[in-house]
Each structure stands twice: as structure tokens, then as C-alpha cells.
Amino acid sequence: MINNITTVNFEKEVLQAEGTVLVDFWAAWCMPCKMLSPIVDQVAEEHPDIKVCKINIDQEPQLAMRYSVMSIPTLMVFKSGQVWKKSVGLVSKDAVLAML
């Protein structure tokens, strides 16, 4: 299951979440984001123990600024409310899994 994140639910869904949280910062106009999206969806489906979230930076620019997202797609792995790993640009499924 993919969780769509906004400034309203970010604290609860990401920072207060137990376990590992994968966050995908994306935008509808971004072609690499569109190419990464099915990979993120597969990871969510195949790993129900990982919470997977997506943040549309056009709708939530303050969250992108808060985490200094300058290029998209950007993936961040959060553990205990802290950024644990970060990846910028289109990456393979294996690279996403290696982050987790």
C-alpha cells in the first residue's frame, strides 16, 4: 500500500512510524519519476513490512524544502523519524532494495 503524504499527515505517517519508511519525492511532470514509480510500487507490494509513501513536491513544496530536495526523483529512507539513506535520480529496483 502506498501512502500519499501531505504536511498534515507527514509527522504521523513518516516521523512517528515504527520501522522503515521509504519516501518517494516526485512530480507529475517528471519523466524519471514516472519511470521510478512502478519500481516503488513493486517494492511496496513485495515488502509489506516496509511503509512506502509518496510526496508530490508540487503540492507539498514545504516538505521538499524541509528535506532539501533539489532534484527529483528523490528517495529517502526514514528510521525512527530520521533520514537514514537518500538516493537522487532514477535507480534500479535492486538499488532501492539495497537502501532498505
MMTF fields as JSON, N, C-alpha, C and O atoms, coordinates in Angstrom:
{
  "mmtfVersion": "1.0.0",
  "mmtfProducer": "UNKNOWN",
  "numBonds": 399,
  "numAtoms": 400,
  "numGroups": 100,
  "numChains": 1,
  "numModels": 1,
  "chainsPerModel": [1],
  "groupsPerChain": [100],
  "chainIdList": ["A"],
  "bondAtomList": [4, 2, 8, 6, 12, 10, 16, 14, 20, 18, 24, 22, 28, 26, 32, 30, 36, 34, 40, 38, 44, 42, 48, 46, 52, 50, 56, 54, 60, 58, 64, 62, 68, 66, 72, 70, 76, 74, 80, 78, 84, 82, 88, 86, 92, 90, 96, 94, 100, 98, 104, 102, 108, 106, 112, 110, 116, 114, 120, 118, 124, 122, 128, 126, 132, 130, 136, 134, 140, 138, 144, 142, 148, 146, 152, 150, 156, 154, 160, 158, 164, 162, 168, 166, 172, 170, 176, 174, 180, 178, 184, 182, 188, 186, 192, 190, 196, 194, 200, 198, 204, 202, 208, 206, 212, 210, 216, 214, 220, 218, 224, 222, 228, 226, 232, 230, 236, 234, 240, 238, 244, 242, 248, 246, 252, 250, 256, 254, 260, 258, 264, 262, 268, 266, 272, 270, 276, 274, 280, 278, 284, 282, 288, 286, 292, 290, 296, 294, 300, 298, 304, 302, 308, 306, 312, 310, 316, 314, 320, 318, 324, 322, 328, 326, 332, 330, 336, 334, 340, 338, 344, 342, 348, 346, 352, 350, 356, 354, 360, 358, 364, 362, 368, 366, 372, 370, 376, 374, 380, 378, 384, 382, 388, 386, 392, 390, 396, 394],
  "bondOrderList": [1, 1, 1, 1, 1, 1, 1, 1, 1, 1, 1, 1, 1, 1, 1, 1, 1, 1, 1, 1, 1, 1, 1, 1, 1, 1, 1, 1, 1, 1, 1, 1, 1, 1, 1, 1, 1, 1, 1, 1, 1, 1, 1, 1, 1, 1, 1, 1, 1, 1, 1, 1, 1, 1, 1, 1, 1, 1, 1, 1, 1, 1, 1, 1, 1, 1, 1, 1, 1, 1, 1, 1, 1, 1, 1, 1, 1, 1, 1, 1, 1, 1, 1, 1, 1, 1, 1, 1, 1, 1, 1, 1, 1, 1, 1, 1, 1, 1, 1],
  "groupList": [{"groupName": "MET", "atomNameList": ["N", "CA", "C", "O"], "elementList": ["N", "C", "C", "O"], "formalChargeList": [0, 0, 0, 0], "bondAtomList": [1, 0, 2, 1, 3, 2], "bondOrderList": [1, 1, 2], "singleLetterCode": "M", "chemCompType": "L-PEPTIDE LINKING"}, {"groupName": "ILE", "atomNameList": ["N", "CA", "C", "O"], "elementList": ["N", "C", "C", "O"], "formalChargeList": [0, 0, 0, 0], "bondAtomList": [1, 0, 2, 1, 3, 2], "bondOrderList": [1, 1, 2], "singleLetterCode": "I", "chemCompType": "L-PEPTIDE LINKING"}, {"groupName": "ASN", "atomNameList": ["N", "CA", "C", "O"], "elementList": ["N", "C", "C", "O"], "formalChargeList": [0, 0, 0, 0], "bondAtomList": [1, 0, 2, 1, 3, 2], "bondOrderList": [1, 1, 2], "singleLetterCode": "N", "chemCompType": "L-PEPTIDE LINKING"}, {"groupName": "THR", "atomNameList": ["N", "CA", "C", "O"], "elementList": ["N", "C", "C", "O"], "formalChargeList": [0, 0, 0, 0], "bondAtomList": [1, 0, 2, 1, 3, 2], "bondOrderList": [1, 1, 2], "singleLetterCode": "T", "chemCompType": "L-PEPTIDE LINKING"}, {"groupName": "VAL", "atomNameList": ["N", "CA", "C", "O"], "elementList": ["N", "C", "C", "O"], "formalChargeList": [0, 0, 0, 0], "bondAtomList": [1, 0, 2, 1, 3, 2], "bondOrderList": [1, 1, 2], "singleLetterCode": "V", "chemCompType": "L-PEPTIDE LINKING"}, {"groupName": "PHE", "atomNameList": ["N", "CA", "C", "O"], "elementList": ["N", "C", "C", "O"], "formalChargeList": [0, 0, 0, 0], "bondAtomList": [1, 0, 2, 1, 3, 2], "bondOrderList": [1, 1, 2], "singleLetterCode": "F", "chemCompType": "L-PEPTIDE LINKING"}, {"groupName": "GLU", "atomNameList": ["N", "CA", "C", "O"], "elementList": ["N", "C", "C", "O"], "formalChargeList": [0, 0, 0, 0], "bondAtomList": [1, 0, 2, 1, 3, 2], "bondOrderList": [1, 1, 2], "singleLetterCode": "E", "chemCompType": "L-PEPTIDE LINKING"}, {"groupName": "LYS", "atomNameList": ["N", "CA", "C", "O"], "elementList": ["N", "C", "C", "O"], "formalChargeList": [0, 0, 0, 0], "bondAtomList": [1, 0, 2, 1, 3, 2], "bondOrderList": [1, 1, 2], "singleLetterCode": "K", "chemCompType": "L-PEPTIDE LINKING"}, {"groupName": "LEU", "atomNameList": ["N", "CA", "C", "O"], "elementList": ["N", "C", "C", "O"], "formalChargeList": [0, 0, 0, 0], "bondAtomList": [1, 0, 2, 1, 3, 2], "bondOrderList": [1, 1, 2], "singleLetterCode": "L", "chemCompType": "L-PEPTIDE LINKING"}, {"groupName": "GLN", "atomNameList": ["N", "CA", "C", "O"], "elementList": ["N", "C", "C", "O"], "formalChargeList": [0, 0, 0, 0], "bondAtomList": [1, 0, 2, 1, 3, 2], "bondOrderList": [1, 1, 2], "singleLetterCode": "Q", "chemCompType": "L-PEPTIDE LINKING"}, {"groupName": "ALA", "atomNameList": ["N", "CA", "C", "O"], "elementList": ["N", "C", "C", "O"], "formalChargeList": [0, 0, 0, 0], "bondAtomList": [1, 0, 2, 1, 3, 2], "bondOrderList": [1, 1, 2], "singleLetterCode": "A", "chemCompType": "L-PEPTIDE LINKING"}, {"groupName": "GLY", "atomNameList": ["N", "CA", "C", "O"], "elementList": ["N", "C", "C", "O"], "formalChargeList": [0, 0, 0, 0], "bondAtomList": [1, 0, 2, 1, 3, 2], "bondOrderList": [1, 1, 2], "singleLetterCode": "G", "chemCompType": "PEPTIDE LINKING"}, {"groupName": "ASP", "atomNameList": ["N", "CA", "C", "O"], "elementList": ["N", "C", "C", "O"], "formalChargeList": [0, 0, 0, 0], "bondAtomList": [1, 0, 2, 1, 3, 2], "bondOrderList": [1, 1, 2], "singleLetterCode": "D", "chemCompType": "L-PEPTIDE LINKING"}, {"groupName": "TRP", "atomNameList": ["N", "CA", "C", "O"], "elementList": ["N", "C", "C", "O"], "formalChargeList": [0, 0, 0, 0], "bondAtomList": [1, 0, 2, 1, 3, 2], "bondOrderList": [1, 1, 2], "singleLetterCode": "W", "chemCompType": "L-PEPTIDE LINKING"}, {"groupName": "CYS", "atomNameList": ["N", "CA", "C", "O"], "elementList": ["N", "C", "C", "O"], "formalChargeList": [0, 0, 0, 0], "bondAtomList": [1, 0, 2, 1, 3, 2], "bondOrderList": [1, 1, 2], "singleLetterCode": "C", "chemCompType": "L-PEPTIDE LINKING"}, {"groupName": "PRO", "atomNameList": ["N", "CA", "C", "O"], "elementList": ["N", "C", "C", "O"], "formalChargeList": [0, 0, 0, 0], "bondAtomList": [1, 0, 2, 1, 3, 2], "bondOrderList": [1, 1, 2], "singleLetterCode": "P", "chemCompType": "L-PEPTIDE LINKING"}, {"groupName": "SER", "atomNameList": ["N", "CA", "C", "O"], "elementList": ["N", "C", "C", "O"], "formalChargeList": [0, 0, 0, 0], "bondAtomList": [1, 0, 2, 1, 3, 2], "bondOrderList": [1, 1, 2], "singleLetterCode": "S", "chemCompType": "L-PEPTIDE LINKING"}, {"groupName": "HIS", "atomNameList": ["N", "CA", "C", "O"], "elementList": ["N", "C", "C", "O"], "formalChargeList": [0, 0, 0, 0], "bondAtomList": [1, 0, 2, 1, 3, 2], "bondOrderList": [1, 1, 2], "singleLetterCode": "H", "chemCompType": "L-PEPTIDE LINKING"}, {"groupName": "ARG", "atomNameList": ["N", "CA", "C", "O"], "elementList": ["N", "C", "C", "O"], "formalChargeList": [0, 0, 0, 0], "bondAtomList": [1, 0, 2, 1, 3, 2], "bondOrderList": [1, 1, 2], "singleLetterCode": "R", "chemCompType": "L-PEPTIDE LINKING"}, {"groupName": "TYR", "atomNameList": ["N", "CA", "C", "O"], "elementList": ["N", "C", "C", "O"], "formalChargeList": [0, 0, 0, 0], "bondAtomList": [1, 0, 2, 1, 3, 2], "bondOrderList": [1, 1, 2], "singleLetterCode": "Y", "chemCompType": "L-PEPTIDE LINKING"}],
  "groupTypeList": [0, 1, 2, 2, 1, 3, 3, 4, 2, 5, 6, 7, 6, 4, 8, 9, 10, 6, 11, 3, 4, 8, 4, 12, 5, 13, 10, 10, 13, 14, 0, 15, 14, 7, 0, 8, 16, 15, 1, 4, 12, 9, 4, 10, 6, 6, 17, 15, 12, 1, 7, 4, 14, 7, 1, 2, 1, 12, 9, 6, 15, 9, 8, 10, 0, 18, 19, 16, 4, 0, 16, 1, 15, 3, 8, 0, 4, 5, 7, 16, 11, 9, 4, 13, 7, 7, 16, 4, 11, 8, 4, 16, 7, 12, 10, 4, 8, 10, 0, 8],
  "groupIdList": [1, 2, 3, 4, 5, 6, 7, 8, 9, 10, 11, 12, 13, 14, 15, 16, 17, 18, 19, 20, 21, 22, 23, 24, 25, 26, 27, 28, 29, 30, 31, 32, 33, 34, 35, 36, 37, 38, 39, 40, 41, 42, 43, 44, 45, 46, 47, 48, 49, 50, 51, 52, 53, 54, 55, 56, 57, 58, 59, 60, 61, 62, 63, 64, 65, 66, 67, 68, 69, 70, 71, 72, 73, 74, 75, 76, 77, 78, 79, 80, 81, 82, 83, 84, 85, 86, 87, 88, 89, 90, 91, 92, 93, 94, 95, 96, 97, 98, 99, 100],
  "secStructList": [7, 3, 3, 3, 7, 7, 6, 6, 6, 2, 0, 0, 0, 0, 0, 6, 7, 1, 1, 3, 3, 3, 3, 3, 3, 3, 7, 6, 6, 7, 2, 2, 2, 2, 2, 2, 2, 2, 2, 2, 2, 2, 2, 2, 2, 2, 7, 6, 6, 1, 3, 3, 3, 3, 3, 3, 6, 6, 6, 7, 2, 2, 2, 2, 2, 2, 6, 6, 7, 7, 1, 1, 1, 3, 3, 3, 3, 3, 3, 6, 6, 3, 3, 3, 3, 3, 3, 3, 1, 7, 7, 7, 2, 2, 2, 2, 2, 2, 2, 7],
  "xCoordList": [0.836, 0.0, 0.882, 1.849, 0.538, 1.266, 0.483, -0.729, 1.173, 0.55, 0.907, 2.085, -0.102, 0.146, 0.306, -0.566, 1.437, 1.799, 1.606, 1.922, 1.077, 0.915, 1.548, 1.982, 1.597, 2.127, 1.254, 1.727, -0.016, -0.948, -0.618, -0.66, -0.293, -0.075, 1.392, 1.678, 2.317, 3.732, 4.278, 4.937, 4.009, 4.519, 4.096, 4.921, 2.806, 2.265, 2.718, 3.142, 2.628, 2.872, 4.36, 4.718, 5.22, 6.644, 7.479, 8.163, 7.421, 8.311, 7.969, 8.862, 6.687, 6.277, 6.063, 5.685, 6.303, 6.084, 7.117, 8.279, 6.666, 7.59, 8.162, 7.469, 9.425, 10.052, 10.585, 10.796, 10.794, 11.405, 10.33, 9.299, 10.596, 9.673, 10.45, 11.46, 9.976, 10.55, 9.673, 8.467, 10.284, 9.541, 10.049, 11.249, 9.113, 9.402, 8.925, 7.724, 9.876, 9.54, 9.475, 10.443, 8.335, 8.112, 7.256, 6.785, 7.061, 6.139, 5.565, 6.207, 4.368, 3.664, 4.376, 4.274, 5.084, 5.757, 7.13, 7.762, 7.589, 8.946, 8.979, 8.428, 9.631, 9.69, 10.457, 9.973, 11.628, 12.294, 11.424, 11.491, 10.612, 9.694, 8.676, 8.356, 8.176, 7.198, 7.824, 7.146, 9.124, 9.82, 10.129, 10.163, 10.353, 10.656, 9.398, 9.46, 8.28, 7.044, 6.667, 6.323, 6.713, 6.366, 7.334, 6.941, 8.592, 9.584, 9.209, 9.223, 8.874, 8.467, 7.2, 7.068, 6.275, 5.036, 5.325, 4.698, 6.265, 6.639, 7.245, 6.935, 8.105, 8.73, 7.649, 7.693, 6.683, 5.582, 4.791, 4.419, 4.535, 3.74, 4.502, 3.926, 5.78, 6.585, 7.117, 7.545, 7.092, 7.648, 6.646, 6.813, 5.613, 4.581, 5.108, 4.436, 6.305, 6.908, 7.512, 7.836, 7.664, 8.2, 7.026, 6.191, 6.98, 5.949, 6.448, 7.549, 5.65, 6.043, 5.117, 3.893, 5.741, 4.997, 5.474, 6.625, 4.567, 4.919, 4.516, 3.456, 5.389, 5.127, 5.241, 6.307, 4.139, 4.134, 4.693, 4.063, 5.889, 6.546, 5.829, 5.992, 5.042, 4.279, 3.147, 2.787, 2.593, 1.505, 2.026, 1.336, 3.231, 3.813, 5.243, 6.191, 5.393, 6.755, 7.474, 8.703, 6.724, 7.376, 8.081, 9.111, 7.545, 8.221, 9.486, 10.499, 9.428, 10.62, 11.707, 12.881, 11.321, 12.296, 12.859, 14.058, 12.004, 12.432, 13.549, 14.439, 13.5, 14.494, 15.465, 16.138, 15.528, 16.489, 16.433, 17.466, 15.221, 15.05, 15.2, 14.34, 16.305, 16.606, 16.368, 16.107, 16.458, 16.247, 15.316, 15.312, 14.532, 13.632, 13.83, 14.265, 13.526, 13.002, 14.073, 15.254, 13.626, 14.48, 13.799, 12.62, 14.546, 14.049, 14.78, 15.992, 14.031, 14.628, 14.087, 12.9, 14.975, 14.59, 14.676, 15.723, 13.557, 13.489, 13.455, 12.774, 14.202, 14.142, 14.112, 14.953, 13.148, 12.977, 12.895, 13.428, 12.221, 11.996, 13.172, 13.105, 14.238, 15.443, 15.729, 15.456, 16.292, 16.711, 17.909, 18.923, 17.77, 18.811, 19.638, 20.865, 18.949, 19.614, 18.845, 17.657, 19.564, 18.959, 19.508, 20.681, 18.641, 19.026, 18.369, 17.189, 19.134, 18.607, 18.721, 19.77, 17.632, 17.62, 16.991, 16.622, 16.877, 16.283, 17.264, 18.43, 16.774, 17.607, 16.866, 15.651, 17.621, 17.042, 16.319, 16.475, 15.541, 14.853, 15.878, 15.694, 16.952, 17.999, 18.599, 18.892, 18.779, 19.337, 18.358, 18.773, 17.063, 16.057, 16.081, 16.068, 16.115, 16.141, 17.402, 17.36, 18.514, 19.771, 19.7, 20.365, 18.899, 18.731, 17.988, 18.182, 17.142, 16.286, 17.031, 16.469],
  "yCoordList": [-1.182, 0.0, 1.248, 1.341, 2.187, 3.446, 4.506, 4.637, 5.255, 6.341, 7.662, 7.955, 8.466, 9.803, 10.748, 10.844, 11.445, 12.256, 13.738, 14.237, 14.423, 15.875, 16.436, 15.68, 17.748, 18.353, 17.993, 17.979, 17.703, 17.364, 16.002, 15.856, 15.009, 13.665, 13.224, 12.097, 14.079, 13.709, 13.274, 12.24, 14.045, 13.739, 12.332, 11.529, 12.052, 10.765, 9.608, 8.567, 9.788, 8.698, 8.39, 7.255, 9.395, 9.19, 9.282, 8.328, 10.417, 10.637, 9.782, 9.377, 9.506, 8.713, 7.233, 6.446, 6.864, 5.478, 4.553, 4.917, 3.36, 2.335, 1.601, 1.361, 1.255, 0.515, 1.431, 2.626, 0.845, 1.534, 2.171, 1.563, 3.422, 4.149, 4.618, 5.312, 4.236, 4.693, 5.827, 5.657, 6.984, 8.146, 8.51, 8.681, 8.625, 8.991, 10.422, 10.693, 11.346, 12.728, 12.772, 12.416, 13.208, 13.143, 14.317, 15.119, 14.408, 15.381, 14.764, 13.94, 15.169, 14.594, 14.875, 14.069, 15.984, 16.366, 15.716, 15.878, 14.998, 14.441, 13.049, 12.099, 12.93, 11.635, 10.583, 9.456, 10.887, 9.866, 9.418, 8.265, 10.341, 9.975, 8.947, 7.991, 9.16, 8.224, 6.854, 5.83, 6.844, 5.582, 4.876, 3.647, 5.641, 5.069, 4.592, 3.656, 5.214, 4.916, 3.435, 2.919, 2.714, 1.285, 0.472, -0.528, 0.897, 0.208, 0.382, -0.577, 1.613, 1.894, 1.111, 0.569, 1.058, 0.302, -1.195, -1.831, -1.749, -3.158, -3.417, -4.415, -2.513, -2.658, -2.66, -3.465, -1.758, -1.693, -2.993, -3.488, -3.541, -4.773, -5.988, -6.845, -6.056, -7.222, -7.184, -8.21, -6.012, -5.858, -5.149, -3.968, -5.858, -5.223, -4.74, -3.976, -5.187, -4.739, -3.337, -2.712, -2.842, -1.502, -0.57, -0.859, 0.536, 1.535, 2.394, 2.941, 2.512, 3.269, 4.473, 4.35, 5.639, 6.895, 7.689, 7.578, 8.49, 9.364, 10.794, 11.041, 11.718, 13.143, 13.849, 13.857, 14.444, 15.248, 16.621, 17.377, 16.935, 18.18, 19.434, 20.508, 19.307, 20.461, 20.806, 21.973, 19.783, 20.0, 20.241, 20.848, 19.774, 19.877, 20.445, 19.79, 21.663, 22.208, 22.421, 22.368, 22.662, 22.881, 21.624, 21.726, 20.439, 19.201, 18.99, 18.519, 19.336, 19.235, 20.186, 19.819, 21.388, 22.352, 21.88, 22.005, 21.34, 20.877, 19.839, 19.797, 18.999, 17.945, 18.229, 17.324, 19.492, 19.953, 19.122, 18.767, 18.818, 18.075, 19.074, 19.927, 18.948, 19.863, 19.224, 19.921, 17.906, 17.161, 15.996, 15.449, 15.637, 14.505, 13.54, 13.951, 12.283, 11.709, 11.63, 11.417, 11.806, 11.6, 10.581, 10.714, 9.567, 8.575, 8.789, 9.002, 8.729, 8.792, 7.648, 7.327, 7.048, 6.004, 6.607, 7.102, 6.557, 7.065, 5.895, 4.895, 6.039, 5.08, 5.899, 6.774, 5.613, 6.334, 7.842, 8.619, 8.242, 9.659, 10.405, 11.621, 9.704, 10.328, 9.781, 8.618, 10.655, 10.189, 9.266, 9.647, 8.059, 7.055, 6.931, 6.847, 6.922, 6.862, 7.72, 7.991, 8.146, 9.019, 8.661, 8.318, 8.746, 8.483, 9.533, 9.841, 10.081, 11.087, 10.557, 10.061, 10.671, 10.228, 8.858, 8.207, 8.438, 7.138, 6.035, 6.05, 5.084, 3.97, 2.66, 2.639, 1.582, 0.263, -0.245, 0.296, -1.276, -1.917, -2.451, -2.328, -3.041, -3.557, -2.445, -2.653, -1.271, -0.135, 0.323, 0.675, 0.316, 0.678, -0.323, 0.062, -1.595, -2.636, -2.555, -2.816, -2.196, -2.07, -0.94, -0.993, 0.082, 1.189, 0.749, 1.306, -0.254, -0.68, -1.602, -2.064],
  "zCoordList": [0.0, 0.0, 0.0, 0.756, -0.845, -0.942, -0.18, -0.354, 0.659, 1.412, 0.756, 0.552, 0.423, -0.099, 1.078, 1.942, 1.098, 2.249, 1.964, 0.883, 2.971, 2.938, 4.212, 5.081, 4.315, 5.54, 6.735, 7.871, 6.481, 7.561, 8.182, 9.403, 7.354, 7.891, 7.925, 8.328, 7.517, 7.457, 8.817, 8.921, 9.835, 11.178, 11.611, 12.047, 11.482, 11.927, 11.034, 11.534, 9.724, 8.788, 8.564, 8.253, 8.722, 8.447, 9.723, 10.093, 10.385, 11.527, 12.744, 13.489, 12.948, 14.109, 13.776, 14.644, 12.534, 12.1, 12.727, 12.913, 13.044, 13.536, 12.332, 11.343, 12.432, 11.342, 10.258, 10.467, 9.108, 7.974, 7.101, 6.812, 6.684, 5.806, 4.571, 4.691, 3.4, 2.134, 1.613, 1.433, 1.372, 0.883, -0.506, -0.719, -1.449, -2.83, -3.052, -3.025, -3.274, -3.636, -5.154, -5.826, -5.705, -7.141, -7.61, -6.803, -8.941, -9.547, -10.823, -11.474, -11.158, -12.307, -13.636, -14.561, -13.75, -14.99, -15.159, -16.203, -14.168, -14.133, -14.766, -14.211, -15.934, -16.621, -15.817, -15.712, -15.241, -14.413, -13.225, -12.799, -12.699, -11.604, -12.083, -11.376, -13.294, -13.865, -14.106, -14.024, -14.403, -14.627, -13.304, -13.252, -12.247, -10.939, -10.218, -9.421, -10.486, -9.769, -9.761, -8.697, -10.907, -10.865, -10.002, -9.401, -9.941, -9.097, -7.631, -6.859, -7.253, -5.873, -5.536, -4.439, -6.488, -6.286, -6.07, -5.222, -6.83, -6.678, -5.302, -4.652, -4.87, -3.548, -2.471, -1.54, -2.602, -1.626, -1.613, -0.549, -2.79, -2.893, -2.366, -1.696, -2.666, -2.308, -0.875, -0.345, -0.251, 1.105, 2.012, 2.317, 2.442, 3.277, 4.636, 5.328, 5.01, 6.262, 6.138, 7.148, 4.904, 4.654, 4.351, 3.494, 5.06, 4.778, 3.615, 3.674, 2.572, 1.383, 1.225, 1.251, 1.059, 0.968, -0.243, -0.666, -0.787, -1.904, -1.552, -0.976, -1.913, -1.7, -3.041, -3.657, -3.493, -4.71, -4.338, -3.599, -4.86, -4.438, -4.934, -4.355, -5.994, -6.467, -5.503, -5.347, -4.859, -3.902, -2.492, -1.672, -2.202, -0.858, -0.922, -0.489, -1.462, -1.614, -0.287, -0.237, 0.791, 2.086, 2.588, 3.254, 2.282, 2.673, 1.843, 2.36, 0.567, -0.283, 0.232, 0.284, 0.606, 1.138, 2.47, 2.72, 3.319, 4.646, 4.55, 5.401, 3.508, 3.34, 2.193, 1.698, 1.78, 0.758, -0.521, -1.088, -0.964, -2.221, -3.366, -3.586, -4.082, -5.182, -6.547, -7.529, -6.604, -7.844, -7.538, -6.436, -8.54, -8.363, -9.517, -10.593, -9.321, -8.089, -7.003, -7.277, -5.776, -4.61, -3.721, -3.393, -3.334, -2.384, -1.061, -1.036, 0.029, 1.359, 2.198, 2.154, 2.954, 3.887, 5.283, 5.7, 5.994, 7.36, 8.328, 8.098, 9.412, 10.521, 11.802, 12.011, 12.65, 13.918, 13.713, 14.505, 12.641, 12.383, 11.779, 11.602, 11.463, 10.905, 9.505, 9.208, 8.645, 7.323, 7.514, 8.101, 7.012, 7.156, 5.872, 5.919, 4.724, 3.419, 2.434, 2.608, 1.379, 0.375, -0.993, -1.137, -1.997, -3.377, -4.267, -4.101, -5.211, -6.128, -7.555, -7.965, -8.297, -9.683, -9.838, -8.861, -11.08, -11.393, -10.994, -11.39, -10.211, -9.769, -10.026, -10.224, -10.017, -10.251, -9.005, -7.91, -9.197, -8.068, -7.079, -5.868, -7.581, -6.7, -5.841, -4.664, -6.43, -5.691, -4.601, -3.497, -4.919, -3.92, -2.774, -1.604, -3.109, -2.079, -1.23, -0.028, -1.844, -1.094, -0.081, 0.954, -0.366, 0.585, 1.845, 2.925, 1.684, 2.791, 3.721, 4.714]
}
